[in-house]
Each structure stands twice: as structure tokens, then as C-alpha cells.
Amino acid sequence: MNIKYLFFIMGVVCACHTTPGYVIKGDLKHFSGKMFLMTLDTEQKVDTLISVEVKNGMFEMRGYVQEPIFAWLQADKGDFKIPFFLENMEFVLDADMSNPTIFELTGGRLQALREQFKKEVEDSIQAKRRVLCEEYKKSVEADSLFGVLTVRARMDNLDSLYDYKENLFIRENNNIVSAALVRGHLKELVRKKKLIQKFELLGDTARNSVIGRELKVYVERERRIAVGSIAPDFTLNTPDGKSLALHAVKARIKILDFWASWCGPCREENSTVKRLYDKYHNSDLEVVSVSLDMKKEAWVKAIEQDSLPWIHVSDLQGWECAAAKLYGVSGIPCIIVLDEDNRIIGTDLRGKELEEFIAKVLLK
């Protein structure tokens, strides 16, 4: 082998082993035990990256990450836990474990960015919200409708201000911190059908971060069930064991209803759906109810008790129901309305709103 080529290979190998990674140095007063560096794997399960013994209050962790990730330091005693953004830089932790609420973690460009947003935006708005909460309480006690409405309006303004500040931060910071801000109120965004709008503000780096890739899954679900989209097909079993595909059900209008026997609001909503079925079934309305039950007996009993004569299917897997996961169902009852081409024409409809919507589309 050419000696120059050999030296080149050795240089590449050495360079790989000396790639700068992260270093976490800790000074923990009044503590002896183990410290863990934790994160979540691709399946959202807790994964331990490093564990070290704390000696004389000191510890050091070294490693390397392919990309910035969300992680946390955790002690094996008590509830000491510090979340942060881990990147290949040096971090220093200083804490007094006799009062674990007091600590300082320094280092990391991304973590500093997150702390800055917290201080300048989140903490500021939260302080104003606390003041408004006190004013709201006083208005209620004084039975002042004007005061209550005024405080609510000011709270709405605070929500709008936060949204504006967050959007500004996201546009200016194309990284995992922006993705994490969106992930922080994911449930609310999904509930309000605003996740796609927020996700589209993220830059490529933020979208392709660990957290950004997780958000993409929810975005794809939201797009699948957006008004105007063709409803994803699925096949589940009826109570008598026969398989039935959603798209095989033919009707001018279909109500797709996710529910469960143990869900009180679902059982209440059954009366609304039954009124609609009785009134419009002969006008080509069909109902397909997907149960999130796990026990067939409870499922069938609820159908009989509530006198629900329409189509019922389930895989008896509870929240792991294949259809519920396909549609991104996070709460029940969840009602989606489809037209004869299985195109989604209405979502999140209940009670009077559902009745008015069905009447409108059937009487066109």
C-alpha cells in the first residue's frame, strides 16, 4: 500500500475519533449518587444516553450527538430533573441539592435561545395573565358582567400577542427550538385545526429536526382529515364479526362517529345522532360508528341500551384502534361528515351544530 495513502487513511480515522462532542460538567452540592442524561427515542420511549457516578459533588459527561436533540439531566434520588437542548458544546451545571429548585445550567447556543424567549415572552405574558386572573376573580365576586367581559377580551389580546411573538421567533430561528415551541402546545393546535398553519412557518432545519419530524406525523394526519380531503378508508369488524370497509358504505351523506361505551359525552351525543338518523335515513343518510371499546360485551350492551340501529364497527383496541389512529383522533366523541364520494365536508360537529349542518347539506 502506498505510504501516503496509509497516512491519509490514518488521518481520517483520527479525525473521526477527535470530532468535538458535548461535555457536561456538574457541581452538585449536598449530593451523592448517580446522574443520568436522558432523551426520547424515535418511538417516544425514554432512552438513557449516559449515567455517571457523582463523586464529591462533581461529575462529567462526554458524548456526541448527530444533531441537536431535546434531553434532560436527572438524578437517581428525588425529583431533580433539568430539561435542555443538547448539542455538541460544553455545558456547566451548578446546583445545591438541599434546594433542588435552585440551579443554573449554562452553555449551549440553542438552550440560551430558548431561555431568552422564555424570559422575554413567556414569563412576561404569564405575569400579565396572573394579574388578569386576579381582576377576573374580583369581577366575578362583584357580579360585574362588564368587568368579566373586559378581562376576557384582554386575555384574548394576550393570546394574540403570544401567537405574534412566537410566530416572529419561528420565522427568525430555523432550528429545533422553534419546532419545540410548536410541540409545546400541539394538542391545542390539533384541536383548533391550526397545526398545519403553524408548521408551515418552520424552516427546513426546524422541520427536519428530531421534534420537527415528530410534528410531521401529526401534520400528515391533519391533512388527511381536512375538509375537502378524501376520507381515508379502513376496514373493521361489525359486532357479528363481519368485516366492513368505510368506502363500501354507500350513502349521500355519511356520519363517521368515533365513540365508546365508557364515554359519557359520547352517550349523550348518541341521542343527537339518533334523531338525525331517524329523520334523514330515508333521505340517504347513513351512520358508521367506530367504537374505542376494548370489551365486546360493553360495546354491544351500549348499542342496545341507546337503541342505535346503524352500522357499528371496532377492532376492540381502545385508543390503539387502527381507524382512530388513522384519523388522528385524540378525543371523543369525534364526528366527521362525508359526502357520497367520501370527501370530508365537516369536522368536529356536535349537538345543534351537527343537526343544522346535516339539515343544510341534505336539503340542498
Secondary structure, 3 states (H helix, E strand, C coil): CCHHHHHHHHHHHHHHHCCCCEEEEEEEECCCEEEEEEEECCCCCEEEEEEEEEECCEEEEEECCCCCEEEEEEECCCCCEEEEEECCCEEEEEEECCCCCCEEEECCHHHHHHHHHHHHHHHHHHHHHHHHHHHHHHHHHCCCHHHHHHHHHHHHHHHHHHHHHHHHHHHHCCCHHHHHHHHHCHHHHHHCCCHHHHHCCCCHHHHCCHHHHHHHHHHHHHHHCCCCCECCCCEEECCCCCEEEHHHCCCCEEEEEEECCCCHHHHHHHHHHHHHHHHHHHHCEEEEEEECCCCHHHHHHHHHHCCCCCEEEECCCHHHCHHHHHCCCCCCCEEEEEECCCEEEEECCCHHHHHHHHHHHHCC
